[in-house]
Amino acid sequence: MGKYRWLLLALGAIALSSCTATESPSIDKNSLPLGVALAQTGNAALYGQESLQGVQVAGEFFNQAGQIKGHTLRLVIEDTGSDEAGAVNVFQTLINRDRVIGIVGPTLSQQAFSADPIAEQAGVPVVAPSNTARGIPQIGAFISRVSAGVDVVAPTAIQAALEINPNIRRVAVFFAQDDAFSRSETEIFQKAIRENPKLELVTVQQTQTTDTNFQAQINATLNLKPDLIVISGLAADGGNLIRQLRELGYQGLILGGNGVNTVNIFPVCRRLCDGVLVAQAYNPENPDPMNVKFRKAFEAKYRHTPSQFSAQAFTAVQVFADALARLSQEKNLSEVPLGELRQALNKEILKGVYETPLGEIRFTPEGEVLQRFFYVGQIEMSGDGQTGKFSLVKKVER
Ligand code: 1QQ
């Protein structure tokens, strides 16, 4: 142990040569620093804040459980903002300054495609809590996710829309062309529409995540008389688009993807959010014991029902906590050099089966999550448009 301690100190001294700290956090024998890189500011903060609540609950929950032998988790939380540069910066800081054992984050797929390669190169395991674009686990061996990809979640929602209204024929699609997740999701939606012989894709409209006025695209679309409009965008633009579609007279069904899967769109479209269908990877009513425990802890702390983003972020921390618990049965984690620990942890993460608030999950060797149930929710707003919720309309088994 003495030998490793000196090695770590030496490595720490090199990594921290520009810092005033005398001891690297990773040398604190009892706490293992876990990086949390989420958007707390910018347009993705509407998701990142929900995720952070899940992370905070998980940190307390798993430390109380005391499952990592001789150790606790110490969350090192940094705001990435909502762009690529912010995520890259935070990843570098967490890896080199804080010497974290792994990272939960970043919020957007758009950020992950820039930031994850940094962790991959440094050999630091990343568990993504909310990246759903195609190609995220394929960034590298150290990158996995607990957020099921657009391929598995999106088609279910088209099916649900047809069950609610079997007369749907003409479908219009909107997507935010400056966002990686939105481009990926719309591809899946468009494929599902094209492959259904009953449906006709009447238009594909491009928007930007920074747009606030969609009048031109909406007018062009409503002339084509669609009976279903499918939206892939982020929360603020998606919420505004929903509101303006209704204001300009569209009365048919609206289906939103993962970007509008947050109660944080309610203040944007208010009463006009009512009836929007959303594909979801989490159902708060899931009776699994771990979900019951998660909800109890979450609701005691925050006094509201957890959302998908909170549940997925809790799950991402759980994956680290459970994998570390198993590793700690085999060796004293304080004696393992950081580089080796990161590597062993990544292997252990991919091997595990986890009983989580999302149900039982495991990973493919590539780091893609395998999850059993998916859901379609429908937004129900109160008459005054002040409060709302997602009510379950469909549960699908994979
Ligand atoms: C992604 C997403 C966003 C909608 C959630 C944060 O799914 O960027 O992959």
Boltz pocket constraint, residues with backbone or C-beta under 6 A from the ligand:
constraints:
  - pocket:
      binder: B
      contacts: [[A, 44], [A, 47], [A, 107], [A, 108], [A, 109], [A, 110], [A, 130], [A, 131], [A, 132], [A, 133], [A, 181], [A, 233], [A, 234], [A, 258], [A, 259], [A, 260]]
      max_distance: 6.0
